[in-house]
Amino acid sequence: MSLTYTAGSLVAARGREWVVLPNSAPDMLVLRPLGGSEDDIAAVFPAFEDVRPAEFAPPNAEDLGDQRAAGLLRTALRVGFRSGAGPFRSLASIAVEPRAYQLVPLLMALRQRTVRLLISDDVGIGKTVEAGLIATELLAQGEATRLAVLCSPALAEQWQGELREKFGIDAELVLASTVSRLERGLELGQSLFDRHPFTIISTDFIKSTRHREDFVRHCPDLVIVDEAHTCVAADDHARGGTSSAANQLRYELLRRVSDKADRHLLLLTATPHSGKESAFRNLLGLVRPELASLDLDSPAGRAKLAEHFVARKRADVRSYLTREDGLADDSLAERTAFPSDRWTKDEPYKLTPAYRALLDDAIAYARDRVEAAGEQGSREARIAWWSVIALLRSMVSSPAAAAQTLKTRSESAAARTAHEADVLGAPVAADSADNDRLEGMDVAPGAAETEDAGSRLLELAQRAEKLVGPGEDAKLKALTRHLKHLIAEGYHPIVFCRYIPTADYLAKQLEGKLGKKTKIAAVTGTLSPQQRLERIEQLATEAAESGDDPAVRRVLIATDCLSEGVNLQHHFDAVVHYDLAWNPTRHDQREGRVDRYGQKRDQVRVITMYGEDNGIDGKVLEVLFKKHRQIKKDLGISVSVPDETASGVTDAVVEWLLLHGRQGSQESLFDLDGGQESFARVEREWASAAERETTSRSKYAQRAIHPEEVAREVAAVRAALGGADEVRDFALEALHDLDALVRDPLDGTGDFTAQVGGTPAGLQAALGAALGNRLVEEDREIPFRATPAVARGEAALVRTDPAVGAVASYVLDSALDVKALGPRPARRCGVVTTDAVATRTTLLLVRYRFHLTLPSRTGERQLVAEDARLLAYEGLPQRARWLDDDAATNLLTARATANTHEQRARNQIARDLEALPDLADRLTEYGVRLAAELDASHRRVRKANEEIVRGLKVVPQEPADVLGVYVYMPSQPAASVSPAAPASTATGAEA
């Protein structure tokens, strides 16, 4: 007759111990390994496998550790927890340690029955992590069962990697290139959105009619929309071009997705307010329909919006949970290492005589072409206009781009009307701040208006081809000089170009010119998004394979296919704008790839190159860029120039150039008919946009969650799971004890390195899986960083890092196995003679298991969670005087001040081990109190939603597991030593 096991009880099977989970049945047990994660759950059939009750064995008095044994075991235990009992179910299982400010959107989400949030934190603050936290939490609680992320196809692989590596969510890519393969695996009548519960979907792909209907019908109950500002259009979208039309299609898709009132929806964007109030209102309407018509000037309206909207810039979170945030002290203060500022310099160059002559002849051709087209009609005039702009922009980019453009037919040449010419020509010739179609925008545009370029254009193309190389290309020569200077100062720069031919040309010309130890690669739109990431990783790997040689540098040549969304801060720390964009927002986007959280440099270098005498760059720089920088300096925020404004300026510059040539005076630009009006409009519209931005930052400041509420939860999480200092000390001590070669520079950063070639084989295998086998096999130095944002091959000193987890798992397993071979840093028993106590004191490391009943929209969810605590008492077990929380924790820092005789140590520890049954009532009492605290914590976090907490229940599982027993004996004379703490009836210390 088989035994019946209750949920939470321990069983032994398959050579290890397991926890029985609530959804077990008598004939099938659902088990999770003791201390394991949800991924380790297995089903066992007692009728066919050997399953027996298991009791956690008490510590062995013969297996004594030193003064650090308790602390190492306690941290190893807590690092291994993947099923915490606190209100945040996901924090114990994810592979990233969120910043305190990143918990704010999570707290906001947990107070809503159906989560609807617009997360508009600044670039580089971590919106992806904030959305991932919410998604993982909703899935863990059963509030959501399926997830879809809508994003640009260029960012799909990055989203997939972030969800998999940081949050353990394995999502399928649904792109134009993958959908055929996915559909082949479907059953008859099955939707791929039902087949695959977690998907990352190209917004452009899914907005098409065929796929949109299938997605809307089978849409998951949780949707995340990245770059949400590209999915709404202003009410006057009909007057726009292709971008507005695409925006409208996406908006219609999201409107239908958001119509289902019980669907969770997270909208992410760093630019929620593009200057068009109707677009912002439409965005709010997707969150909640009633938000679109709120009176946002009233306190009541702003309070309502604050429940669903969070928008913070770096200055708001650089220092968080400090006295300035209204807290009593700075004990929980968190300072996030964003780069402090950007070092920016404009570097001019002058054309060589041959290049000047070519550009002058090109301008003359452009002038003749525009004049002739103007007499032929509006369609011909607009085709000629966009062809001329394409020609001039390519000409000042590079000889390679110029030659390509001169031989290629203009995109607008196929237009049938003037409006169609604008629709076709504007995206490839201009730099719209709202142009979300960066794919394909880096091809060199055409200037020819027929299939066969005319003889005049072909002659110009042949002359351009003869100007390649530093001899005639002064811009290339200047770039080489700037790059050598950056490399000499230890920087790894990215060079941004406008066109693919320019990027390829630079990569070829720079090869071998920047030193033998400089690795160069080019990434353009000719590569798929996945290939781009692989090319960058390959460049980083090639540099890393050179070891710690300080002379090795990385240089990446890229087009704007990398200017949005892709995170490059781990590999690069300087930006060179080789081609001046015609909108300052594009430069902000480029610089934002490296100037973000995780950048190790305190200051990012930015060089903007411009042609001093090409007739275009200097004037665009003067009118647009310097004004943009001044506003950013005055307000502390970046304000986008409206696209219409930027286009008006660049149009005026081109018109002036055609009339006056390169040598025209600066004054003539402003005196041009209509020119003065364009520049005055720049001032008015930009000032208006800046005022709106400043007002909205103040009006919509995050006030839904007070810092005190965040501080309370952060303190609880750190107490239950451990903080950064504890993890660092653990990793440093454990690796040293496991025979790793550890180098701690003691430079104040908290970083250290370790070579693990001498550690046990089991640990090497685990670290190889976490960091890369080659790194371990070649016994390279592994950097352990104090910051959670680390590059590939580095470990973060946080409990959720896979490398730290591997060390903790080995320490815990070796402590529990007294027969384990090799070094064992932690032991379950210890006796320490110390002057930290005045009387005999015993410290217990206790593991509790709890039954959690968590109500959700899909019904009650039964879970078993774990927690570890420290309890301490003075005197003999039969007359124990229990100490308070701080006193118990402080015992971990007690150091031996005298040797303890081995036999005396065994006698002392045996006395406590024999008396453990006498402490059972106390341990049970503490478990009940702890359950009550956890219940209150769950209710506090969800206090705004009574439905969510109705039915919530936390019940302790008996008996608790005593993992460690440590006795502290007072040094002599005892009378001269102050007691560790007054005796009390405190509940114990959190482990």
C-alpha angles and dihedrals in degrees: 000000000000121000123244114233123203123222111273095026122124123246133179118227138143091015097302142072124262141188115234111234126217097251092063124122130201091258097040126036120202105209138185119198113252104271091004131128135248089265090064096057115128138181118233127189110213091202091064104027135052107258122166137165113273129206121196104249116235119244119278117244090211092061104071126172133199131258093288097050096096096049094047093048093046093052093043089053094049094045088055095054111113097163108053122183097225127103093266102073095180103051094079094053107040124095096229131070106221122221115248092250090055089065091066096081089044092054090047090051095050090057093060127081090211111024114233114166138161106204109195105165117154123274112285098017094107114263091160091057091046091052091044091053092053093045094049092047094050091048092047092051094046092244088122131026103182134035136201125185116199113202146136112293088238090063099041096095091047091052090048091053094046093050094045100042100037104028106023093240112139105203130183120232113237104195136139087262096050106035096085092055092047094048092052088064095054127106120235110292093003121134118223087227088062093043094051113043094192119047140165109208134193106240091211092051096048096047092070113106097247097051096032094065093049091049094048092050093049100028115151121246091247123051128178118194117198121204088012093178088074089060098064132062132200117255088254092059092124089076092055133088134238095314093056092047091051090047090053092053091051090046091054090051094050093044089059091045092051093046089081099087097205096051116110111233129186118186116195126195137137090208109047094154112050093174095273110105094199092055090051091049091050089052091052090048090061089057094048124344092226092057091067092069100036120132096241092185091066123081090233092053093048091047090053092048091048090066089065107024131070122176122166135162126213095266089060094058106024087097113022136175093025134134087269087064091057098264122139094239144353097256092117096034114143123196117196117209103229113159106273096225146335119258102219130188133170112220119195128204132188126225121247115245093256092050091047091053091050092049092048091052091047091052090049090052090048092050092051092046095051092047092049094046092049089064092051100059143278095289093053090044093055093045090051091046095056092042090054093049090049090050095049095045093049091045093058092041101063143311089255094055091044093053091048094049094047091056098042129085115247117255090227094053091087092058119120096198138029091251091051090051089056092048092052099038105041100064095053098039103039133056106230116191088215096045101123092172095087089145107102094006094110097065114112107259122232127249101184116096096204133048091258114051113233122254092256092057093044090052089052090048092053091051091049091053090057092057098067118124134041093288095074101010105078091176091061090046091052091049091053090053093049093047093050089052093050092046092050089055091052100258129143105212135199116212112207120206132180099224139043095231089054093051093048090046093052093047090053096043095046096049108116093002098094100053134287092269096053115101116208130193136168126218120190141153090275086081124071116245090258092049090051092056090045091051091052092047090048090053091049092047093050090053092046092052088066087071119220095334104147091207094066112105137177124222120184122194110200144165124220090278082093098041096094133050101347113115112224102157094108094060107029137042108175135056129206116193099209092173117041110232118223093233123050091217089070089058090050089053092050094048091045090067090072104018097075144095110309095037107134094204116086089209126037116209118227124186120185114197119204137173109249094198107024093098096236116055099055093053095045088049093049098046103034111020102042091048089049091052093047092053090049091050093048097044102028090232136088115246118198117231109234111255093235089054095050091047091051091054096047091045089054091049092052092046090051091048092052092050100041107021125220095309097057114125122257089240091059089061091060094040093055114118106268092005095099089050091052093053094044088052089052090057094046098044095042092048089049092049091048091051091049091049093050092047094048092049089056097037096048100036112147106268103144093091119040117218089240089063091050091047092054093052093043090053091050093048093048091047092052099038105023134251135258097267092052092050093048093050090047095050092046095049097039095049091048091050090047090060098256117149101245124190117191110184092194088217096143095256095097090230123131138166133229136194108206102189091111097049124101115289093243092058092046091054092050093048091047090056091050101042107018129286094242092058091055098038092053090046094233122170110271113210115224107200129202090216120079090222105083137158127240111291093028129101125221117221093235128111094245096055110114093227093051088046090053091053092046093048091052093047092049096045093047091049092053093046109067089186095056114128123230130025118345110192096184129049132185094233136043142161119205128184106210144154089229091090133048096202137024107293131185126204120202125199105205130185118207129195122205136195108225123197106195118184115217139167089266094051136273117330119209115209139170114217135181135221134176126216140180119226124179136186138182124230129011120338093248091058100029119172105201119222129219126259099266093047092053092049093046090060088072089069094049112120128203114259096179139022119264118219109243096232092046089051091053092048093050096048092044089058091058095042091053090051096051092104088058089059095052094098091051093049091048092049090052091049090055091050092047090051089054090051091050091049090053091048092053091049093047094054091049096037095129094060116058093181091061095053096042106110094016111149136174118191125176120233115229135257108033118221117246103210099172141019119192126179122204114201120198120244118238131295092038094186092070094058125085115231118258090242139330117280113260144157093249118151096241138261126295112246 
